[in-house]
Amino acid sequence: MKSLMKSDMANHSRNTPWIFWPFVALWDLVTGILKLTGRLAAILVGLLLMIVGIAVSLTLIGAIVGIPLVIFGFTLTVRGLF
């Protein structure tokens, strides 16, 4: 039984006692969900910034602000995807 628990926890860098394994698994689940929603939020905010940047860039004066906004939105979207 000890070897089974050790193989389940092989992906953790710390040595967690078997009695705390359910708490570690729950914590890993919560952090995984937060990472996924964080990526989704980054993609949505990046797309929104690109749309706003394009809309602002339609005027000549707004291009000074709009082009960096589009670039920042694009890099945020790429970061959210990869």
C-alpha positions as CSV (number, residue, x, y, z in Angstrom):
1,M,0.0,0.0,0.0
2,K,2.9,2.4,0.8
3,S,4.3,2.0,-2.7
4,L,0.9,2.7,-4.3
5,M,0.6,6.0,-2.4
6,K,4.2,6.9,-3.2
7,S,3.5,6.5,-7.0
8,D,0.4,8.7,-6.8
9,M,2.4,11.5,-5.2
10,A,5.4,11.1,-7.5
11,N,4.5,14.3,-9.4
12,H,4.8,16.4,-6.2
13,S,8.2,17.8,-5.4
14,R,7.4,17.7,-1.6
15,N,7.1,14.6,0.5
16,T,3.5,14.7,1.8
17,P,2.3,12.1,4.3
18,W,-0.5,9.9,3.1
19,I,-3.0,11.2,5.5
20,F,-2.9,14.7,3.9
21,W,-3.2,13.4,0.3
22,P,-6.9,14.3,0.0
23,F,-6.2,17.9,0.9
24,V,-3.3,18.0,-1.6
25,A,-5.5,16.6,-4.3
26,L,-8.2,19.1,-3.6
27,W,-5.7,22.0,-3.6
28,D,-4.3,20.8,-6.9
29,L,-7.8,20.7,-8.4
30,V,-8.6,24.2,-7.2
31,T,-5.4,25.6,-8.5
32,G,-5.9,23.8,-11.9
33,I,-9.4,25.4,-12.2
34,L,-8.0,28.8,-11.3
35,K,-5.2,28.5,-13.9
36,L,-7.8,27.5,-16.6
37,T,-10.1,30.4,-15.8
38,G,-7.1,32.8,-15.6
39,R,-6.1,31.8,-19.1
40,L,-9.6,32.2,-20.4
41,A,-9.8,35.7,-18.8
42,A,-6.5,36.6,-20.4
43,I,-7.7,35.6,-23.8
44,L,-11.0,37.5,-23.4
45,V,-9.3,40.7,-22.1
46,G,-6.7,40.4,-24.9
47,L,-9.4,40.2,-27.6
48,L,-11.3,43.1,-26.1
49,L,-8.1,45.2,-26.1
50,M,-7.5,44.4,-29.7
51,I,-11.0,45.4,-30.7
52,V,-10.8,48.6,-28.7
53,G,-7.3,49.3,-30.2
54,I,-8.6,48.9,-33.7
55,A,-11.6,51.1,-33.0
56,V,-9.4,53.8,-31.6
57,S,-6.9,53.5,-34.4
58,L,-9.5,54.6,-37.0
59,T,-8.6,58.2,-36.2
60,L,-5.1,59.5,-36.8
61,I,-4.7,60.9,-33.3
62,G,-6.0,57.7,-31.8
63,A,-3.5,55.6,-33.6
64,I,-0.8,56.7,-31.1
65,V,-2.8,54.9,-28.4
66,G,-4.6,52.3,-30.5
67,I,-1.6,50.6,-32.1
68,P,0.2,49.8,-28.8
69,L,-3.2,48.7,-27.4
70,V,-3.6,46.2,-30.3
71,I,-0.1,44.9,-29.8
72,F,-0.6,44.5,-26.0
73,G,-4.0,42.7,-26.7
74,F,-2.4,40.4,-29.2
75,T,0.5,39.4,-26.8
76,L,-2.0,38.9,-24.0
77,T,-4.1,36.6,-26.2
78,V,-1.0,34.6,-27.3
79,R,0.1,34.3,-23.7
80,G,-3.4,33.0,-22.7
81,L,-3.3,30.4,-25.5
82,F,0.2,29.1,-24.9
